[in-house]
Amino acid sequence: MGGNSDRGQIFDLLSNHRRRYAIHYCKQADEPVTLGDLAEHVAAWELDKEVEEITSAERKRVYTSLQQTHLPTLERAEMIEFDNRTIELTDEAAELDVYLDVVPADSIPWGLYYLGLTAVGAIVMGGLWLEMIPTETVPELGWATLVFVLFAVSAVVHVVQSRRMRLGEMERPP
């Protein structure tokens, strides 16, 4: 799966939460899974319940949707092998590292955060160039180091957070 059209196809596939949950569960299991098990886990994540609390109607609704729509779509995209009984990730899909940039409701996207950080850096640098920022207490190199440290710390936090948001890594799928 090299190239941008493939990347676009993967994002299309994973834009649907049931397909994303299916891939997540298969990555976690790391072996062929049954459609019944998959449907139970997807339904539990979807409804924010424990697997034991899922009703047969809830399970059946997800089972049917996976069987008729989502698993055939993933199979056509060569992400899974599906033989009506078991689902297994293809080698290609198993190797695929998918990081989702999921933004919690109470936070801002990383791109916007870095844009803001860049604006702060630009103001500091501009202020130093125009000699509007005092350099007696903090020298120019100190200001530059401060901006650099802000970027470095932000990057480390971003990398750690993205790793946690990798499909198949956490207990619940993103």
Z-matrix of the N, CA and C atoms (Angstrom, degrees):
N
C 1 1.455
C 2 1.522 1 110.64
N 3 1.306 2 117.27 1 72.90
C 4 1.456 3 119.93 2 178.47
C 5 1.507 4 109.82 3 -103.85
N 6 1.317 5 116.63 4 152.54
C 7 1.460 6 119.55 5 175.92
C 8 1.506 7 113.51 6 99.28
N 9 1.342 8 115.18 7 166.64
C 10 1.460 9 120.76 8 -174.03
C 11 1.508 10 113.72 9 -75.47
N 12 1.347 11 118.33 10 -33.63
C 13 1.459 12 119.21 11 -178.89
C 14 1.527 13 109.28 12 -64.93
N 15 1.359 14 116.65 13 -35.76
C 16 1.457 15 120.26 14 177.12
C 17 1.521 16 110.58 15 -65.42
N 18 1.327 17 115.41 16 -41.38
C 19 1.457 18 119.30 17 179.12
C 20 1.526 19 109.59 18 -62.56
N 21 1.322 20 116.27 19 -41.88
C 22 1.465 21 121.00 20 177.62
C 23 1.512 22 110.86 21 -60.92
N 24 1.341 23 115.96 22 -41.21
C 25 1.471 24 120.70 23 179.81
C 26 1.533 25 110.09 24 -63.81
N 27 1.328 26 116.82 25 -41.52
C 28 1.463 27 120.14 26 179.58
C 29 1.525 28 110.37 27 -63.62
N 30 1.340 29 116.60 28 -42.94
C 31 1.467 30 119.13 29 178.87
C 32 1.524 31 111.26 30 -64.59
N 33 1.338 32 116.57 31 -38.19
C 34 1.472 33 119.51 32 175.80
C 35 1.524 34 110.32 33 -61.14
N 36 1.341 35 115.84 34 -46.10
C 37 1.463 36 120.45 35 -179.65
C 38 1.532 37 111.13 36 -59.94
N 39 1.341 38 115.18 37 -44.27
C 40 1.461 39 119.91 38 -174.17
C 41 1.519 40 113.31 39 -85.83
N 42 1.334 41 117.00 40 -3.09
C 43 1.465 42 118.96 41 178.08
C 44 1.527 43 109.84 42 -70.87
N 45 1.338 44 116.88 43 -20.67
C 46 1.463 45 120.53 44 176.85
C 47 1.532 46 108.71 45 -90.07
N 48 1.329 47 116.97 46 125.94
C 49 1.467 48 119.25 47 -173.99
C 50 1.529 49 112.61 48 -65.06
N 51 1.323 50 119.51 49 -32.71
C 52 1.476 51 119.25 50 -179.84
C 53 1.527 52 110.91 51 -66.65
N 54 1.333 53 116.89 52 -39.69
C 55 1.475 54 119.23 53 178.40
C 56 1.536 55 109.75 54 -68.88
N 57 1.338 56 115.98 55 -38.64
C 58 1.463 57 120.22 56 179.07
C 59 1.540 58 109.30 57 -63.86
N 60 1.341 59 116.97 58 -43.77
C 61 1.457 60 121.04 59 179.83
C 62 1.533 61 110.25 60 -64.51
N 63 1.345 62 116.44 61 -38.29
C 64 1.472 63 120.55 62 -179.81
C 65 1.530 64 110.16 63 -62.84
N 66 1.331 65 116.64 64 -46.64
C 67 1.470 66 120.57 65 179.03
C 68 1.534 67 109.43 66 -62.48
N 69 1.335 68 115.99 67 -43.78
C 70 1.466 69 121.31 68 -179.87
C 71 1.536 70 110.16 69 -57.26
N 72 1.338 71 116.14 70 -48.12
C 73 1.469 72 120.21 71 -178.08
C 74 1.534 73 110.80 72 -63.73
N 75 1.326 74 116.97 73 -43.10
C 76 1.473 75 120.71 74 179.50
C 77 1.531 76 111.06 75 -64.12
N 78 1.327 77 116.84 76 -38.62
C 79 1.474 78 119.99 77 177.94
C 80 1.528 79 110.15 78 -65.73
N 81 1.330 80 116.66 79 -40.46
C 82 1.466 81 120.71 80 178.97
C 83 1.526 82 111.17 81 -64.98
N 84 1.328 83 116.29 82 -44.00
C 85 1.466 84 121.17 83 -176.25
C 86 1.523 85 111.17 84 -68.03
N 87 1.328 86 116.62 85 -38.43
C 88 1.468 87 122.22 86 178.16
C 89 1.530 88 111.97 87 60.39
N 90 1.338 89 117.17 88 26.23
C 91 1.461 90 123.17 89 175.24
C 92 1.525 91 106.39 90 -160.28
N 93 1.339 92 118.13 91 167.35
C 94 1.470 93 118.73 92 179.14
C 95 1.532 94 110.77 93 -57.81
N 96 1.334 95 117.23 94 140.20
C 97 1.469 96 121.71 95 179.56
C 98 1.527 97 108.76 96 -119.92
N 99 1.320 98 116.08 97 155.35
C 100 1.469 99 118.93 98 178.04
C 101 1.527 100 108.75 99 -86.40
N 102 1.311 101 115.01 100 154.46
C 103 1.454 102 120.85 101 178.59
C 104 1.528 103 110.14 102 -60.62
N 105 1.324 104 117.29 103 -38.25
C 106 1.467 105 121.25 104 178.87
C 107 1.525 106 112.47 105 -60.32
N 108 1.341 107 116.58 106 -48.15
C 109 1.473 108 121.12 107 178.35
C 110 1.518 109 110.95 108 -61.67
N 111 1.326 110 115.00 109 -45.03
C 112 1.458 111 120.01 110 -179.14
C 113 1.530 112 110.06 111 -60.28
N 114 1.332 113 116.44 112 -47.14
C 115 1.473 114 120.87 113 -178.78
C 116 1.529 115 110.92 114 -60.33
N 117 1.335 116 116.71 115 -41.45
C 118 1.475 117 120.51 116 179.30
C 119 1.524 118 111.62 117 -61.42
N 120 1.319 119 116.60 118 -46.72
C 121 1.473 120 120.28 119 -177.94
C 122 1.521 121 111.66 120 -68.39
N 123 1.328 122 116.59 121 -41.88
C 124 1.465 123 119.88 122 178.89
C 125 1.533 124 109.51 123 -62.38
N 126 1.325 125 116.63 124 -44.92
C 127 1.471 126 120.63 125 179.10
C 128 1.529 127 110.69 126 -61.69
N 129 1.328 128 116.98 127 -41.94
C 130 1.474 129 120.99 128 -179.51
C 131 1.533 130 110.56 129 -62.36
N 132 1.345 131 116.60 130 -45.86
C 133 1.477 132 119.88 131 179.28
C 134 1.519 133 110.49 132 -64.32
N 135 1.325 134 114.99 133 -42.39
C 136 1.460 135 120.76 134 -177.47
C 137 1.523 136 111.38 135 -61.90
N 138 1.325 137 116.28 136 -41.82
C 139 1.469 138 121.62 137 -174.72
C 140 1.524 139 112.34 138 -96.45
N 141 1.343 140 115.72 139 1.48
C 142 1.457 141 121.45 140 179.62
C 143 1.537 142 110.82 141 56.41
N 144 1.333 143 114.79 142 48.82
C 145 1.469 144 121.88 143 178.85
C 146 1.513 145 108.42 144 -125.92
N 147 1.323 146 115.28 145 169.88
C 148 1.460 147 120.63 146 170.73
C 149 1.530 148 107.17 147 -79.78
N 150 1.342 149 117.09 148 153.46
C 151 1.460 150 121.36 149 -179.36
C 152 1.543 151 110.89 150 -55.54
N 153 1.348 152 115.94 151 -39.36
C 154 1.475 153 120.73 152 -177.99
C 155 1.534 154 112.03 153 -64.74
N 156 1.332 155 117.45 154 -23.39
C 157 1.475 156 121.20 155 -175.84
C 158 1.534 157 113.52 156 -87.10
N 159 1.333 158 116.83 157 -6.60
C 160 1.463 159 120.28 158 -176.85
C 161 1.530 160 110.40 159 -71.03
N 162 1.319 161 116.59 160 132.01
C 163 1.474 162 119.92 161 178.14
C 164 1.528 163 108.86 162 -81.89
N 165 1.316 164 116.66 163 162.79
C 166 1.469 165 119.52 164 -179.57
C 167 1.531 166 109.99 165 -65.56
N 168 1.329 167 118.11 166 -32.72
C 169 1.476 168 120.53 167 178.71
C 170 1.525 169 110.69 168 -66.35
N 171 1.350 170 116.84 169 -42.17
C 172 1.473 171 121.10 170 178.85
C 173 1.532 172 110.09 171 -63.93
N 174 1.329 173 115.16 172 -42.71
C 175 1.463 174 120.41 173 -179.46
C 176 1.526 175 110.20 174 -64.97
N 177 1.324 176 116.33 175 -44.79
C 178 1.466 177 121.16 176 -177.41
C 179 1.530 178 111.48 177 -62.93
N 180 1.333 179 116.84 178 -40.67
C 181 1.470 180 121.01 179 179.72
C 182 1.542 181 110.57 180 -59.58
N 183 1.335 182 116.14 181 -45.78
C 184 1.468 183 120.67 182 179.74
C 185 1.532 184 110.13 183 -70.21
N 186 1.326 185 117.45 184 -41.66
C 187 1.468 186 123.79 185 179.46
C 188 1.532 187 109.84 186 -54.51
N 189 1.346 188 115.54 187 -51.07
C 190 1.467 189 121.37 188 -177.82
C 191 1.522 190 111.15 189 -62.83
N 192 1.326 191 115.91 190 -44.68
C 193 1.467 192 120.77 191 -179.30
C 194 1.536 193 110.95 192 -63.27
N 195 1.337 194 116.63 193 -42.02
C 196 1.470 195 119.94 194 178.09
C 197 1.527 196 110.14 195 -64.96
N 198 1.342 197 115.95 196 -47.34
C 199 1.465 198 121.43 197 -175.42
C 200 1.527 199 112.05 198 -63.52
N 201 1.335 200 116.55 199 -42.59
C 202 1.466 201 119.59 200 -173.25
C 203 1.524 202 113.85 201 -88.52
N 204 1.326 203 116.97 202 -30.26
C 205 1.467 204 119.04 203 -172.29
C 206 1.528 205 114.07 204 -117.52
N 207 1.337 206 115.70 205 -60.70
C 208 1.465 207 119.37 206 -166.31
C 209 1.527 208 114.45 207 -75.18
N 210 1.328 209 117.08 208 -41.81
C 211 1.469 210 118.57 209 -179.94
C 212 1.535 211 111.54 210 -68.36
N 213 1.353 212 119.39 211 -42.10
C 214 1.469 213 118.18 212 174.51
C 215 1.539 214 112.42 213 -59.70
N 216 1.331 215 116.71 214 -37.22
C 217 1.470 216 120.51 215 178.03
C 218 1.530 217 110.32 216 -63.52
N 219 1.336 218 116.71 217 -45.19
C 220 1.469 219 120.75 218 179.03
C 221 1.530 220 110.98 219 -66.67
N 222 1.343 221 116.55 220 -34.00
C 223 1.467 222 119.80 221 179.16
C 224 1.530 223 110.60 222 -69.07
N 225 1.332 224 116.44 223 -42.89
C 226 1.480 225 119.60 224 177.52
C 227 1.530 226 111.51 225 -60.79
N 228 1.324 227 115.94 226 -32.03
C 229 1.469 228 120.73 227 179.58
C 230 1.531 229 111.42 228 -83.81
N 231 1.338 230 116.22 229 3.40
C 232 1.465 231 122.95 230 179.15
C 233 1.527 232 112.88 231 60.48
N 234 1.339 233 115.62 232 34.71
C 235 1.464 234 121.09 233 176.38
C 236 1.534 235 110.13 234 -92.52
N 237 1.346 236 116.10 235 -31.13
C 238 1.469 237 120.49 236 -178.96
C 239 1.521 238 110.35 237 -135.38
N 240 1.330 239 114.86 238 162.56
C 241 1.459 240 121.61 239 166.61
C 242 1.522 241 104.76 240 -112.91
N 243 1.328 242 115.96 241 127.83
C 244 1.462 243 121.56 242 -172.22
C 245 1.523 244 108.37 243 -131.32
N 246 1.346 245 117.23 244 119.87
C 247 1.472 246 119.16 245 -178.40
C 248 1.528 247 112.06 246 -119.89
N 249 1.338 248 116.98 247 36.14
C 250 1.477 249 123.62 248 -179.72
C 251 1.522 250 114.12 249 72.85
N 252 1.317 251 118.30 250 -24.52
C 253 1.461 252 121.07 251 178.43
C 254 1.528 253 110.78 252 -107.36
N 255 1.334 254 115.19 253 -48.11
C 256 1.469 255 118.33 254 -176.03
C 257 1.523 256 111.96 255 -125.98
N 258 1.313 257 113.16 256 155.30
C 259 1.458 258 121.73 257 179.57
C 260 1.524 259 106.40 258 -123.01
N 261 1.327 260 115.39 259 132.36
C 262 1.465 261 119.95 260 178.41
C 263 1.521 262 107.91 261 -138.11
N 264 1.342 263 115.42 262 139.11
C 265 1.464 264 118.96 263 175.82
C 266 1.523 265 109.06 264 -67.89
N 267 1.332 266 116.07 265 143.52
C 268 1.464 267 118.90 266 172.13
C 269 1.533 268 107.00 267 -71.92
N 270 1.333 269 117.17 268 162.23
C 271 1.472 270 120.35 269 178.42
C 272 1.522 271 110.08 270 -56.47
N 273 1.323 272 114.98 271 -40.62
C 274 1.472 273 120.37 272 -178.91
C 275 1.528 274 110.61 273 -60.54
N 276 1.333 275 116.80 274 -46.37
C 277 1.467 276 121.02 275 -178.84
C 278 1.521 277 111.10 276 -69.26
N 279 1.331 278 117.11 277 -36.15
C 280 1.468 279 120.70 278 179.92
C 281 1.530 280 110.24 279 -64.25
N 282 1.345 281 116.28 280 -33.53
C 283 1.472 282 120.97 281 -179.84
C 284 1.526 283 111.95 282 -78.79
N 285 1.315 284 115.21 283 -18.72
C 286 1.453 285 120.47 284 -174.62
C 287 1.524 286 110.71 285 -69.07
N 288 1.333 287 116.62 286 121.99
C 289 1.462 288 120.17 287 174.67
C 290 1.509 289 107.70 288 -97.60
N 291 1.314 290 116.35 289 114.11
C 292 1.452 291 120.20 290 -178.18
C 293 1.516 292 108.60 291 -109.56
N 294 1.336 293 114.88 292 117.36
C 295 1.458 294 120.55 293 175.25
C 296 1.511 295 106.88 294 -105.82
N 297 1.311 296 116.84 295 126.50
C 298 1.454 297 119.93 296 -179.86
C 299 1.516 298 109.35 297 -103.65
N 300 1.324 299 115.44 298 128.78
C 301 1.460 300 120.28 299 178.29
C 302 1.522 301 107.36 300 -86.83
N 303 1.322 302 114.88 301 73.09
C 304 1.455 303 120.44 302 -178.20
C 305 1.519 304 107.88 303 -86.78
N 306 1.330 305 115.55 304 125.10
C 307 1.461 306 120.16 305 -176.68
C 308 1.524 307 108.66 306 -104.64
N 309 1.346 308 117.63 307 113.61
C 310 1.459 309 119.40 308 176.58
C 311 1.527 310 110.58 309 -59.13
N 312 1.319 311 116.34 310 152.46
C 313 1.469 312 121.69 311 -174.87
C 314 1.532 313 112.79 312 -56.37
N 315 1.330 314 117.27 313 -30.49
C 316 1.463 315 119.33 314 -174.67
C 317 1.530 316 113.73 315 -96.87
N 318 1.340 317 118.00 316 16.07
C 319 1.467 318 118.25 317 179.48
C 320 1.523 319 110.96 318 -133.78
N 321 1.336 320 115.39 319 172.28
C 322 1.469 321 119.33 320 -179.02
C 323 1.528 322 109.48 321 -103.49
N 324 1.341 323 117.45 322 153.63
C 325 1.478 324 119.91 323 178.30
C 326 1.532 325 110.54 324 -63.74
N 327 1.338 326 115.33 325 149.52
C 328 1.470 327 119.92 326 -178.41
C 329 1.520 328 112.48 327 -58.24
N 330 1.336 329 117.53 328 -38.81
C 331 1.475 330 119.71 329 -179.69
C 332 1.514 331 111.34 330 -58.19
N 333 1.327 332 116.38 331 -43.50
C 334 1.467 333 121.46 332 179.12
C 335 1.525 334 110.50 333 -67.43
N 336 1.320 335 116.93 334 -38.68
C 337 1.465 336 122.14 335 178.23
C 338 1.537 337 110.36 336 -59.63
N 339 1.353 338 115.97 337 -47.88
C 340 1.466 339 119.51 338 -179.27
C 341 1.527 340 111.66 339 -66.17
N 342 1.334 341 116.21 340 -33.50
C 343 1.462 342 119.84 341 175.93
C 344 1.530 343 110.00 342 -61.97
N 345 1.326 344 116.53 343 -43.38
C 346 1.468 345 121.29 344 177.60
C 347 1.515 346 111.62 345 -63.58
N 348 1.329 347 116.05 346 -41.59
C 349 1.461 348 120.94 347 178.77
C 350 1.529 349 110.56 348 -63.73
N 351 1.336 350 116.10 349 -38.83
C 352 1.464 351 120.85 350 177.00
C 353 1.532 352 110.51 351 -63.64
N 354 1.342 353 116.82 352 -40.20
C 355 1.468 354 120.86 353 178.08
C 356 1.531 355 110.30 354 -62.19
N 357 1.343 356 117.01 355 -43.09
C 358 1.469 357 120.34 356 177.62
C 359 1.526 358 109.58 357 -60.45
N 360 1.351 359 116.33 358 -45.78
C 361 1.470 360 120.47 359 178.52
C 362 1.522 361 111.89 360 -59.99
N 363 1.342 362 116.07 361 -41.70
C 364 1.470 363 120.43 362 -179.78
C 365 1.535 364 110.97 363 -64.88
N 366 1.333 365 116.74 364 -40.20
C 367 1.472 366 120.53 365 178.70
C 368 1.523 367 110.32 366 -64.14
N 369 1.334 368 116.79 367 -44.24
C 370 1.469 369 120.76 368 178.92
C 371 1.530 370 109.95 369 -61.92
N 372 1.356 371 116.28 370 -48.50
C 373 1.476 372 119.43 371 -178.73
C 374 1.532 373 111.32 372 -63.77
N 375 1.344 374 115.77 373 -43.15
C 376 1.468 375 119.90 374 178.00
C 377 1.525 376 111.16 375 -61.40
N 378 1.329 377 115.60 376 -43.43
C 379 1.468 378 120.26 377 178.88
C 380 1.514 379 111.83 378 -62.03
N 381 1.334 380 116.90 379 -36.79
C 382 1.473 381 120.31 380 177.61
C 383 1.531 382 110.72 381 -68.84
N 384 1.339 383 116.98 382 -43.47
C 385 1.463 384 121.37 383 -179.92
C 386 1.529 385 110.97 384 -62.81
N 387 1.325 386 116.25 385 -41.21
C 388 1.467 387 121.03 386 -178.55
C 389 1.527 388 111.60 387 -85.60
N 390 1.315 389 115.90 388 3.57
C 391 1.463 390 123.37 389 179.36
C 392 1.526 391 111.98 390 56.34
N 393 1.336 392 116.07 391 36.93
C 394 1.462 393 121.00 392 178.03
C 395 1.536 394 111.14 393 -96.73
N 396 1.330 395 115.89 394 -13.38
C 397 1.466 396 120.69 395 177.75
C 398 1.522 397 107.29 396 -102.94
N 399 1.334 398 116.23 397 125.88
C 400 1.477 399 118.54 398 -178.28
C 401 1.531 400 111.63 399 -63.81
N 402 1.333 401 115.51 400 135.48
C 403 1.470 402 119.59 401 179.48
C 404 1.531 403 111.20 402 -111.74
N 405 1.344 404 115.87 403 7.75
C 406 1.478 405 118.03 404 178.51
C 407 1.528 406 110.16 405 -73.20
N 408 1.358 407 115.73 406 -46.53
C 409 1.468 408 118.59 407 -178.03
C 410 1.531 409 111.18 408 -79.45
N 411 1.355 410 116.42 409 -43.37
C 412 1.468 411 121.07 410 178.44
C 413 1.526 412 107.67 411 -123.77
N 414 1.338 413 118.28 412 117.04
C 415 1.472 414 120.00 413 -179.77
C 416 1.538 415 111.58 414 -69.51
N 417 1.358 416 115.52 415 165.48
C 418 1.475 417 119.97 416 -179.14
C 419 1.523 418 111.79 417 -52.41
N 420 1.315 419 116.50 418 -43.74
C 421 1.456 420 120.20 419 -178.22
C 422 1.532 421 110.76 420 -62.84
N 423 1.303 422 117.51 421 -33.79
C 424 1.464 423 122.08 422 177.32
C 425 1.522 424 111.15 423 -64.04
N 426 1.361 425 116.30 424 -43.97
C 427 1.468 426 120.58 425 177.85
C 428 1.528 427 110.80 426 -63.69
N 429 1.341 428 116.02 427 -44.26
C 430 1.472 429 120.45 428 179.76
C 431 1.530 430 110.09 429 -62.89
N 432 1.330 431 116.64 430 -40.29
C 433 1.467 432 121.07 431 178.97
C 434 1.529 433 110.20 432 -63.63
N 435 1.338 434 116.88 433 -40.84
C 436 1.458 435 121.40 434 178.94
C 437 1.536 436 110.68 435 -59.01
N 438 1.337 437 116.38 436 -47.51
C 439 1.467 438 120.76 437 179.57
C 440 1.537 439 109.71 438 -62.46
N 441 1.327 440 116.92 439 -44.22
C 442 1.461 441 121.66 440 179.10
C 443 1.531 442 110.55 441 -59.95
N 444 1.332 443 117.48 442 -45.68
C 445 1.465 444 121.73 443 -179.21
C 446 1.528 445 110.53 444 -62.72
N 447 1.347 446 117.74 445 -39.75
C 448 1.471 447 120.95 446 177.32
C 449 1.527 448 110.44 447 -58.66
N 450 1.343 449 116.12 448 -45.40
C 451 1.478 450 119.98 449 178.74
C 452 1.531 451 111.06 450 -65.31
N 453 1.333 452 116.88 451 -43.14
C 454 1.467 453 120.69 452 -177.18
C 455 1.533 454 110.79 453 -63.54
N 456 1.319 455 117.11 454 -47.21
C 457 1.473 456 120.84 455 179.99
C 458 1.531 457 109.91 456 -62.70
N 459 1.337 458 116.26 457 -42.91
C 460 1.469 459 120.57 458 179.30
C 461 1.520 460 110.86 459 -60.20
N 462 1.327 461 116.77 460 -43.91
C 463 1.466 462 121.00 461 -179.05
C 464 1.525 463 111.16 462 -62.83
N 465 1.332 464 117.08 463 -41.93
C 466 1.467 465 120.57 464 179.70
C 467 1.535 466 109.96 465 -63.22
N 468 1.340 467 116.98 466 -46.21
C 469 1.469 468 121.08 467 179.10
C 470 1.528 469 109.90 468 -60.67
N 471 1.336 470 116.85 469 -42.28
C 472 1.465 471 121.95 470 -179.40
C 473 1.532 472 110.83 471 -61.75
N 474 1.323 473 117.31 472 -46.03
C 475 1.471 474 121.48 473 -179.39
C 476 1.533 475 110.58 474 -62.64
N 477 1.331 476 116.95 475 -44.87
C 478 1.462 477 120.67 476 -179.87
C 479 1.526 478 110.18 477 -62.44
N 480 1.329 479 116.01 478 -44.06
C 481 1.467 480 119.86 479 -179.48
C 482 1.538 481 111.39 480 -65.61
N 483 1.341 482 117.47 481 -40.43
C 484 1.475 483 120.15 482 179.46
C 485 1.516 484 111.26 483 -64.51
N 486 1.335 485 116.49 484 -38.51
C 487 1.475 486 119.49 485 179.52
C 488 1.522 487 110.27 486 -61.09
N 489 1.343 488 115.71 487 -38.15
C 490 1.466 489 119.51 488 179.38
C 491 1.519 490 110.96 489 -68.77
N 492 1.340 491 116.86 490 -25.24
C 493 1.459 492 121.12 491 -177.45
C 494 1.530 493 112.20 492 -91.52
N 495 1.337 494 117.59 493 17.00
C 496 1.459 495 120.53 494 -179.29
C 497 1.523 496 109.02 495 -80.37
N 498 1.328 497 116.88 496 135.85
C 499 1.466 498 120.16 497 178.93
C 500 1.525 499 110.05 498 -57.94
N 501 1.320 500 115.32 499 133.69
C 502 1.465 501 120.47 500 177.64
C 503 1.508 502 113.68 501 90.56
N 504 1.338 503 118.54 502 -6.88
C 505 1.455 504 121.70 503 -176.23
C 506 1.523 505 113.17 504 -88.98
N 507 1.320 506 116.88 505 -49.18
C 508 1.450 507 120.34 506 -173.77
C 509 1.532 508 110.40 507 -87.79
N 510 1.322 509 115.10 508 171.80
C 511 1.465 510 120.21 509 179.17
C 512 1.535 511 109.78 510 -65.49
N 513 1.339 512 115.63 511 -51.26
C 514 1.463 513 120.84 512 179.67
C 515 1.518 514 109.05 513 -101.72
N 516 1.327 515 118.00 514 142.76
C 517 1.470 516 118.96 515 -179.76
C 518 1.520 517 111.64 516 -72.04
N 519 1.337 518 117.27 517 147.46
C 520 1.471 519 119.61 518 176.02
C 521 1.516 520 111.06 519 -72.63
